[in-house]
Amino acid sequence: MKYLLLLAVVLGMVWWIKLSRPASTDKSATPANPPQNMVRCAYCGLHLPDNEAVVSGNANYCSQAHSALADKST
């Protein structure tokens, strides 16, 4: 009988804790970082975000070094 009473108390406490918590908000509905446009490095083919690319002429590069290497090879 004492185990049944103990079980009832424990279940009552769990139920009370669940009801006392505020409703959780769904944070997955709004992404923290929106999707970005990706570009390809004209020298090595690496894909990177558009805002991180080095633009030289009409081509995108992943770094200043690749931009310089592409200029030397042409």
N, C-alpha and C positions, 0 to 999 in steps of 0.2 A: 504494500500500500504506500509506503514512504517513497518508493521509486516512481510510482505513478504520480504522486504529488510533486516530486522533484522534476519529472518530465514536463508536467503541466506548467510549472513555474518557469522553466527554461524556455519552453515554447512561447509562453506569454511574453517573456522579456524580448525574445527575438522578434515577435510580432509587433511589440510596442516600439522597438528600435527602428524597424522598417517603416512604420507609420510616422515616426517623428523626424525622419530625414526629409530634407527638401527634395522636390522632384528634380531629377537630373536633367540638365539641358543637353540637347544633341549638338555637340560641337562639330561633328563631322559634316554637317550641312553646309558650313561655310569654310572652305579651305583657307589655311593661313597664308599660303603662297599661291597665287593664281598661276595657271599654266603660262609658260613663256614660249616665245618663238625660238626655235632652234636653227642654227646655221651650221654649215660644214666648212671646216678649214680647207682652203684651196690647196694647201701644201701636203698635209698629212691625212686629211679626211676625218679628223676628230669632230664630233658634233658637240657644240657648246651653246649656251644661251646667247641670244642676240646681243644683249647688253654687255656681255663680257668679251665679245669678238673685237679684234683689231681690224679696222676697215682700211684697205689700201686700194685705191682705184675702185673697181667694181667687185673686188674679191674680199672675202672674209678670211681672217687667219686667227689661230688660237693664241698666238704670241707675236711680239715684235720680232723675235728671232726668225720665225717662219716667214714673216712678211719680208724681212731682209733677204733670207735665203731664196725666196721666190723671185725677188727683184734681181738677184745676182744670176739666177739660172736662165732668165729670159733675155 
